[in-house]
Amino acid sequence: MAAQYAISGTTARGISASVERAVADGGLVPGAALPPVRRLADELGVSPGTVATAYKELRQRGIVVTKGRGGTVVAQTPAVGSRRPPRVPEGVRDLAGGHPDPAFLPELTPPSVVPAVPGSHRASPRLASLEGLAREWFARDGVPAERVTFAHGALDCVGRLLSTELRPGDSVAVEDPGFHHLLDLVPALGLRMVPVAVDDRGMVPEALRTALRAGVRAVVCSPRGQNPVGGCFSRERRDALAEVLGGFPEVLVVEDDHNADVSGAPSYALAAAGLPRWAHVRTVSKHLSVDLRWAALACDGTTLARHDGRLLMTSGWISHVLQETAARLMADGSVRRLVGRAEEAYAERRRALIGELARHGVAAHGASGLNVWVPVRDEAAVVSGLRSRGWWVAAGARFRIAAPTGVRVTTAELPPADAVRLASDFAAVLGESEAVYGG
């Protein structure tokens, strides 16, 4: 709690620095409440405006969030320090991580000999072989591939796109519920999030229209395998979204197609809809290796120039050793067949859990991807109850802004036979939590 750490400072910068140190050192933990503005101002002998300015800076930097009547609290993943995911308790089955099944990931085969390179690769940052494979990857699904570049992963790419396109204080439309790491990244860049509701077909057009009218300068969405709900664009939904976006040609639309090859859904990308400002990002972490930190980006000319200009000023290029490793895997027929089997297995496992839950009268969502989203009334009670029965699932709070409560279950390593027991346990826990909730 904030009472266990004495916030100090006589200026807005000093107060914000004191809070940041406490968060980085662990004196203020995620979820800890900061004192109300007027109370802290009285304690420090400064004006309420000084404290309010300090809290605003902390919010813009992704260290704290404001929850209306709930006050200002430390963010669940504050943008300071080095924090790891919560440790999975011993003796429980981990269905919370969102990771692929290792049985469907090929072994990495980096080149055995790496010749010395004179100077740097800035003049030729992309291997021609991998660039060709990336173009084929995009073109296969109708994504324009005239302009292609690389990044160190999907979030690295999205973060660079947003930081070059927007300025602190600008607004970004994001899915709600949405990818928790993106919801952490956006405020860490000093940007404001505008939530857009999603359903089984991705972003809801009217909700997106409302966000665009509110002045957002960028939209980040998933065309399929949406995390955590699993939504995927249909042709009709894609076209409806494109029609809405057509009235806002200056807005950058970023599609994160992070699990394209194992999503279990066809591609209906907004990138193929003729938008003036667009970026389509794909990564290989879900189907080749979580340790293969490489992503491909197809985009319009302005976006490409801004992305690559910033990349050249920072890391310069993606390691050619990494690129060669990715290229070998992408060109390997046996690897492609393994990825095909993975996509089939993930779809079967996802459908199995949804079907078993339905048998118990429990509604769930998961049209594509590696996860199933289950709306529940009391997230904490369900997570705790399932833990007592040997299951570890993710509470929905980390994925939500204003969306209703729920929990996310990763089904990538859940065979259909095990889904039977999980669904039964889930229904029992729901019965218990509803009885307690209702008094």
C-alpha positions as CSV (number, residue, x, y, z in Angstrom):
1,M,0.0,0.0,0.0
2,A,1.1,3.6,-0.5
3,A,1.1,4.1,3.2
4,Q,4.1,1.8,3.5
5,Y,6.2,4.1,1.3
6,A,6.6,7.8,2.0
7,I,6.3,9.8,-1.2
8,S,8.5,12.8,-1.2
9,G,9.2,15.9,-3.3
10,T,8.3,19.6,-3.6
11,T,7.9,19.8,-7.3
12,A,5.9,17.7,-9.8
13,R,9.1,16.2,-11.2
14,G,10.4,15.4,-7.7
15,I,7.1,13.7,-6.7
16,S,6.9,11.7,-9.9
17,A,10.5,10.6,-9.5
18,S,9.8,9.5,-5.9
19,V,6.9,7.3,-7.0
20,E,8.9,5.9,-9.9
21,R,11.7,4.9,-7.6
22,A,9.3,3.2,-5.3
23,V,7.7,1.2,-8.1
24,A,11.1,0.2,-9.5
25,D,12.3,-0.9,-6.1
26,G,9.1,-2.7,-5.1
27,G,8.0,-0.3,-2.4
28,L,4.9,0.3,-4.4
29,V,3.6,-2.9,-6.0
30,P,1.2,-3.2,-8.9
31,G,-2.3,-2.2,-7.8
32,A,-1.1,-0.2,-4.9
33,A,-3.2,3.0,-4.4
34,L,-1.5,6.4,-4.4
35,P,-2.9,9.0,-2.0
36,P,-5.6,11.3,-3.2
37,V,-4.3,14.5,-4.8
38,R,-5.4,16.9,-2.1
39,R,-4.2,14.6,0.8
40,L,-0.8,14.2,-0.7
41,A,-0.6,17.9,-1.4
42,D,-1.3,18.6,2.3
43,E,1.3,16.1,3.4
44,L,4.0,17.5,1.2
45,G,3.1,21.2,1.6
46,V,2.6,21.8,-2.1
47,S,-0.4,22.8,-4.2
48,P,-2.9,20.2,-5.5
49,G,-2.0,21.3,-9.0
50,T,1.6,20.2,-8.4
51,V,0.5,16.7,-7.3
52,A,-2.0,16.5,-10.2
53,T,0.8,17.3,-12.6
54,A,3.0,14.6,-11.1
55,Y,0.3,12.0,-11.4
56,K,-0.4,13.1,-15.0
57,E,3.3,12.5,-15.9
58,L,3.2,9.1,-14.2
59,R,0.1,8.2,-16.2
60,Q,1.6,9.3,-19.5
61,R,4.7,7.2,-18.8
62,G,2.6,4.0,-18.1
63,I,3.6,3.8,-14.4
64,V,0.1,4.5,-12.9
65,V,-3.4,4.4,-14.1
66,T,-6.5,6.2,-12.9
67,K,-9.7,4.2,-12.2
68,G,-12.3,6.8,-11.7
69,R,-13.6,6.5,-8.2
70,G,-11.0,3.9,-7.6
71,G,-8.4,6.6,-7.6
72,T,-4.8,6.4,-9.0
73,V,-3.0,3.1,-8.7
74,V,0.2,1.5,-9.8
75,A,-0.2,-0.1,-13.2
76,Q,-0.3,-3.9,-13.4
77,T,2.8,-3.9,-15.5
78,P,4.4,-0.5,-14.9
79,A,6.9,0.7,-17.4
80,V,9.9,0.7,-15.0
81,G,12.0,-2.0,-13.6
82,S,12.3,-5.6,-14.8
83,R,9.3,-7.7,-13.9
84,R,8.6,-11.3,-14.8
85,P,5.2,-13.0,-15.2
86,P,3.7,-14.5,-12.0
87,R,5.1,-17.8,-11.1
88,V,2.8,-20.7,-11.8
89,P,2.1,-22.6,-8.5
90,E,3.4,-26.1,-8.2
91,G,1.0,-28.9,-9.0
92,V,-1.3,-27.0,-11.3
93,R,-1.7,-27.1,-15.1
94,D,-0.6,-23.9,-16.8
95,L,-3.3,-22.6,-19.1
96,A,-2.6,-18.9,-18.6
97,G,0.5,-18.1,-20.7
98,G,-0.8,-17.8,-24.2
99,H,2.1,-19.9,-25.6
100,P,2.1,-22.5,-28.4
101,D,2.6,-26.2,-27.8
102,P,6.4,-26.9,-27.9
103,A,5.6,-30.2,-29.6
104,F,4.6,-28.2,-32.7
105,L,7.7,-26.0,-32.8
106,P,10.6,-27.0,-35.0
107,E,14.2,-27.0,-33.7
108,L,16.1,-23.8,-34.5
109,T,18.9,-24.4,-37.0
110,P,21.2,-21.4,-37.1
111,P,23.9,-21.4,-39.7
112,S,26.9,-23.4,-38.6
113,V,29.4,-21.0,-40.0
114,V,29.0,-17.2,-39.7
115,P,31.6,-15.3,-41.8
116,A,33.0,-12.1,-40.5
117,V,31.4,-9.0,-41.8
118,P,33.4,-5.9,-42.7
119,G,31.7,-2.8,-41.4
120,S,28.0,-3.0,-40.8
121,H,24.8,-4.2,-42.5
122,R,23.2,-0.8,-42.7
123,A,23.6,-0.7,-46.4
124,S,21.8,-4.0,-46.9
125,P,19.8,-4.6,-43.7
126,R,17.6,-7.4,-45.1
127,L,18.7,-10.8,-46.5
128,A,17.3,-11.1,-50.1
129,S,16.2,-14.7,-49.5
130,L,14.2,-13.8,-46.4
131,E,12.7,-10.7,-48.0
132,G,11.5,-12.8,-50.9
133,L,9.9,-15.3,-48.5
134,A,8.2,-12.5,-46.6
135,R,6.8,-11.1,-49.8
136,E,5.4,-14.5,-50.7
137,W,4.0,-14.8,-47.1
138,F,2.0,-11.6,-47.4
139,A,1.0,-12.0,-51.1
140,R,-0.4,-15.4,-50.3
141,D,-3.2,-13.7,-48.3
142,G,-3.7,-10.7,-50.6
143,V,-1.6,-8.3,-48.5
144,P,0.2,-5.8,-50.8
145,A,3.9,-6.7,-50.6
146,E,5.6,-4.0,-52.7
147,R,7.1,-2.5,-49.5
148,V,8.4,-4.9,-46.9
149,T,10.8,-4.5,-44.0
150,F,11.7,-6.3,-40.8
151,A,11.6,-5.8,-37.0
152,H,12.6,-7.6,-33.8
153,G,9.1,-8.9,-33.2
154,A,5.5,-7.7,-33.4
155,L,5.5,-5.4,-30.3
156,D,8.9,-3.9,-31.3
157,C,7.4,-3.1,-34.7
158,V,4.1,-1.7,-33.3
159,G,6.0,0.4,-30.7
160,R,8.2,1.9,-33.4
161,L,5.3,2.7,-35.7
162,L,3.4,4.4,-32.9
163,S,6.4,6.4,-31.6
164,T,7.2,7.7,-35.1
165,E,3.6,8.5,-36.1
166,L,2.3,10.0,-32.8
167,R,3.4,12.3,-30.1
168,P,2.8,12.1,-26.3
169,G,-0.8,12.8,-25.5
170,D,-2.2,11.5,-28.8
171,S,-4.8,8.8,-28.8
172,V,-4.7,5.2,-30.1
173,A,-7.8,3.0,-30.6
174,V,-7.1,-0.5,-29.1
175,E,-9.2,-3.6,-28.8
176,D,-11.1,-4.1,-25.5
177,P,-10.4,-6.7,-24.3
178,G,-7.1,-6.8,-26.0
179,F,-3.5,-7.9,-25.9
180,H,-2.2,-7.0,-22.4
181,H,1.4,-6.2,-23.5
182,L,0.0,-3.7,-26.0
183,L,-2.2,-2.2,-23.3
184,D,1.0,-1.7,-21.3
185,L,3.0,-0.4,-24.2
186,V,0.7,2.3,-25.3
187,P,0.7,4.4,-22.1
188,A,4.4,3.7,-21.7
189,L,4.9,5.6,-25.0
190,G,2.9,8.6,-23.4
191,L,-0.2,7.8,-25.5
192,R,-3.8,7.6,-24.5
193,M,-5.8,4.5,-25.2
194,V,-9.4,4.6,-26.5
195,P,-11.1,1.2,-26.1
196,V,-13.0,-0.4,-29.0
197,A,-15.3,-3.2,-28.2
198,V,-14.7,-6.6,-30.0
199,D,-16.8,-9.6,-30.7
200,D,-16.2,-12.9,-32.5
201,R,-15.5,-11.0,-35.7
202,G,-13.0,-8.6,-34.2
203,M,-13.5,-4.8,-33.7
204,V,-17.1,-3.7,-33.8
205,P,-17.5,-1.1,-36.6
206,E,-19.7,1.4,-34.7
207,A,-17.4,1.2,-31.7
208,L,-14.5,2.0,-34.0
209,R,-16.4,4.9,-35.6
210,T,-16.9,6.4,-32.1
211,A,-13.2,6.2,-31.4
212,L,-12.3,7.8,-34.7
213,R,-14.7,10.6,-34.1
214,A,-13.0,11.1,-30.7
215,G,-9.8,12.0,-32.5
216,V,-7.6,8.9,-32.4
217,R,-4.6,9.1,-34.7
218,A,-3.9,5.4,-35.0
219,V,-5.8,2.1,-34.7
220,V,-4.2,-1.2,-33.6
221,C,-6.2,-4.4,-34.3
222,S,-5.9,-8.1,-35.0
223,P,-7.5,-9.5,-38.1
224,R,-7.6,-13.0,-36.7
225,G,-6.5,-14.9,-33.5
226,Q,-7.5,-11.8,-31.5
227,N,-6.1,-12.0,-28.0
228,P,-7.9,-12.8,-25.7
229,V,-11.3,-13.2,-27.3
230,G,-10.2,-15.1,-30.5
231,G,-12.1,-13.0,-33.0
232,C,-11.4,-13.1,-36.7
233,F,-12.5,-10.8,-39.5
234,S,-15.0,-12.1,-41.9
235,R,-15.1,-10.6,-45.4
236,E,-18.2,-8.6,-44.4
237,R,-16.6,-7.3,-41.1
238,R,-13.4,-6.3,-42.9
239,D,-15.4,-4.4,-45.5
240,A,-17.5,-2.7,-42.8
241,L,-14.4,-1.6,-40.9
242,A,-12.8,-0.4,-44.1
243,E,-15.8,1.7,-44.9
244,V,-15.7,3.3,-41.5
245,L,-11.9,4.0,-41.8
246,G,-12.4,5.4,-45.3
247,G,-13.8,8.6,-43.6
248,F,-10.5,9.1,-41.7
249,P,-7.7,8.7,-44.3
250,E,-5.0,10.3,-42.1
251,V,-5.3,7.6,-39.4
252,L,-2.6,4.9,-39.4
253,V,-4.2,1.4,-39.2
254,V,-1.8,-1.2,-37.8
255,E,-2.9,-4.9,-38.1
256,D,-1.1,-7.3,-35.8
257,D,-1.5,-10.7,-37.6
258,H,0.8,-12.3,-35.0
259,N,-0.4,-15.9,-35.4
260,A,-1.2,-15.9,-39.1
261,D,-0.1,-19.5,-39.8
262,V,-1.8,-21.2,-36.8
263,S,-4.9,-19.0,-36.3
264,G,-7.2,-21.5,-37.9
265,A,-9.0,-18.7,-39.8
266,P,-8.7,-17.3,-43.4
267,S,-7.2,-13.9,-44.0
268,Y,-9.4,-10.9,-44.6
269,A,-6.9,-8.2,-44.0
270,L,-7.6,-4.5,-43.9
271,A,-4.3,-4.1,-45.6
272,A,-6.0,-5.5,-48.7
273,A,-8.8,-2.9,-48.6
274,G,-6.9,0.0,-50.2
275,L,-6.4,2.2,-47.1
276,P,-4.0,5.1,-47.6
277,R,-2.1,4.7,-44.3
278,W,-1.7,1.1,-43.2
279,A,0.8,-1.4,-41.7
280,H,0.4,-5.2,-41.5
281,V,2.7,-7.0,-39.0
282,R,3.5,-10.7,-38.9
283,T,5.7,-12.6,-36.5
284,V,6.9,-16.2,-36.3
285,S,7.0,-16.7,-32.5
286,K,3.7,-18.7,-32.4
287,H,4.6,-21.2,-35.1
288,L,8.4,-21.3,-35.4
289,S,9.9,-20.4,-32.1
290,V,9.1,-18.0,-29.2
291,D,12.9,-17.3,-29.2
292,L,13.0,-16.3,-32.9
293,R,12.5,-12.5,-32.4
294,W,11.8,-11.5,-36.0
295,A,8.8,-9.9,-37.6
296,A,7.9,-8.9,-41.1
297,L,6.1,-5.6,-41.9
298,A,4.2,-4.7,-45.1
299,C,3.0,-1.1,-45.2
300,D,2.5,2.1,-47.3
301,G,5.5,4.2,-48.4
302,T,5.3,6.9,-45.7
303,T,5.1,4.3,-42.9
304,L,8.0,2.3,-44.3
305,A,10.2,5.4,-44.5
306,R,9.4,6.4,-40.9
307,H,9.8,2.9,-39.5
308,D,13.2,2.2,-41.2
309,G,14.5,5.7,-40.5
310,R,14.0,5.1,-36.7
311,L,15.3,1.5,-37.0
312,L,18.5,2.7,-38.6
313,M,19.1,5.3,-35.8
314,T,18.7,2.7,-33.1
315,S,19.4,-1.0,-33.6
316,G,20.3,-0.5,-37.2
317,W,19.2,-3.9,-38.6
318,I,18.0,-7.3,-37.6
319,S,20.8,-9.8,-37.0
320,H,21.6,-11.6,-40.3
321,V,22.2,-14.8,-38.2
322,L,18.6,-14.5,-37.0
323,Q,17.4,-13.7,-40.5
324,E,19.2,-16.8,-42.0
325,T,17.7,-19.0,-39.3
326,A,14.2,-17.7,-40.0
327,A,14.7,-18.1,-43.8
328,R,15.8,-21.7,-43.4
329,L,12.8,-22.6,-41.4
330,M,10.3,-20.8,-43.7
331,A,11.7,-22.5,-46.8
332,D,11.7,-26.0,-45.2
333,G,8.8,-28.2,-46.4
334,S,8.9,-30.4,-43.3
335,V,8.5,-27.3,-41.1
336,R,5.6,-26.1,-43.2
337,R,3.9,-29.5,-42.7
338,L,4.5,-29.3,-39.0
339,V,2.9,-25.9,-38.8
340,G,-0.1,-27.2,-40.8
341,R,-0.5,-29.9,-38.2
342,A,-0.2,-27.4,-35.4
343,E,-3.0,-25.2,-36.9
344,E,-5.3,-28.3,-37.1
345,A,-4.5,-29.3,-33.5
346,Y,-5.0,-25.9,-32.1
347,A,-8.4,-25.5,-33.8
348,E,-9.5,-29.0,-32.5
349,R,-8.4,-28.1,-28.9
350,R,-10.1,-24.8,-29.0
351,R,-13.4,-26.1,-30.3
352,A,-13.3,-29.0,-27.8
353,L,-13.2,-26.8,-24.8
354,I,-15.9,-24.4,-26.2
355,G,-18.1,-27.4,-26.9
356,E,-17.6,-29.0,-23.5
357,L,-18.3,-25.7,-21.7
358,A,-21.5,-25.4,-23.8
359,R,-22.6,-28.8,-22.6
360,H,-22.5,-27.3,-19.0
361,G,-24.3,-24.2,-20.1
362,V,-21.2,-22.0,-20.1
363,A,-20.7,-19.6,-23.0
364,A,-17.2,-19.1,-24.4
365,H,-15.5,-17.4,-27.3
366,G,-12.6,-18.6,-29.5
367,A,-13.2,-18.4,-33.2
368,S,-9.5,-18.5,-33.9
369,G,-6.1,-18.5,-32.3
370,L,-4.7,-20.2,-29.2
371,N,-7.1,-19.0,-26.5
372,V,-10.6,-19.2,-25.3
373,W,-12.3,-16.3,-23.5
374,V,-15.0,-17.1,-20.9
375,P,-17.2,-14.3,-19.6
376,V,-17.6,-14.6,-15.8
377,R,-18.9,-12.4,-13.1
378,D,-16.1,-12.8,-10.5
379,E,-12.7,-13.3,-12.1
380,A,-10.8,-13.7,-8.8
381,A,-13.2,-16.4,-7.5
382,V,-13.0,-18.4,-10.8
383,V,-9.2,-18.2,-11.0
384,S,-8.9,-19.2,-7.3
385,G,-11.5,-22.0,-7.7
386,L,-9.8,-23.5,-10.7
387,R,-6.4,-23.3,-9.1
388,S,-7.8,-25.4,-6.2
389,R,-8.7,-28.0,-8.8
390,G,-5.3,-28.0,-10.5
391,W,-5.9,-25.4,-13.3
392,W,-4.1,-22.1,-13.7
393,V,-5.9,-19.6,-16.0
394,A,-5.5,-15.9,-16.6
395,A,-7.8,-13.3,-14.9
396,G,-9.3,-11.0,-17.5
397,A,-8.4,-7.8,-15.7
398,R,-5.0,-7.6,-17.4
399,F,-6.7,-7.6,-20.8
400,R,-9.6,-5.2,-20.2
401,I,-10.1,-1.5,-20.1
402,A,-13.9,-1.1,-20.0
403,A,-15.0,-4.5,-21.2
404,P,-17.0,-6.9,-19.0
405,T,-15.1,-9.4,-16.8
406,G,-13.9,-12.8,-18.0
407,V,-11.0,-15.2,-17.9
408,R,-8.6,-16.4,-20.6
409,V,-7.8,-20.1,-21.1
410,T,-4.9,-21.0,-23.4
411,T,-5.9,-24.2,-25.1
412,A,-2.8,-24.8,-27.2
413,E,-1.6,-27.6,-24.9
414,L,-5.0,-28.8,-23.8
415,P,-6.0,-32.1,-25.6
416,P,-9.7,-32.7,-26.1
417,A,-9.8,-35.4,-23.5
418,D,-8.6,-33.0,-20.8
419,A,-11.1,-30.4,-21.9
420,V,-13.8,-32.6,-20.6
421,R,-12.5,-32.4,-17.0
422,L,-11.7,-28.7,-17.2
423,A,-15.2,-27.9,-18.4
424,S,-16.7,-29.9,-15.6
425,D,-14.4,-28.2,-13.0
426,F,-15.2,-24.8,-14.6
427,A,-18.9,-25.3,-14.3
428,A,-18.6,-26.4,-10.7
429,V,-16.5,-23.3,-9.8
430,L,-19.0,-21.0,-11.5
431,G,-21.8,-22.6,-9.5
432,E,-19.8,-22.0,-6.3
433,S,-18.9,-18.4,-7.1
434,E,-22.4,-17.5,-8.2
435,A,-23.7,-18.8,-4.9
436,V,-21.2,-16.8,-2.9
437,Y,-21.7,-13.7,-5.1
438,G,-25.4,-13.8,-4.6
439,G,-25.1,-14.2,-0.9
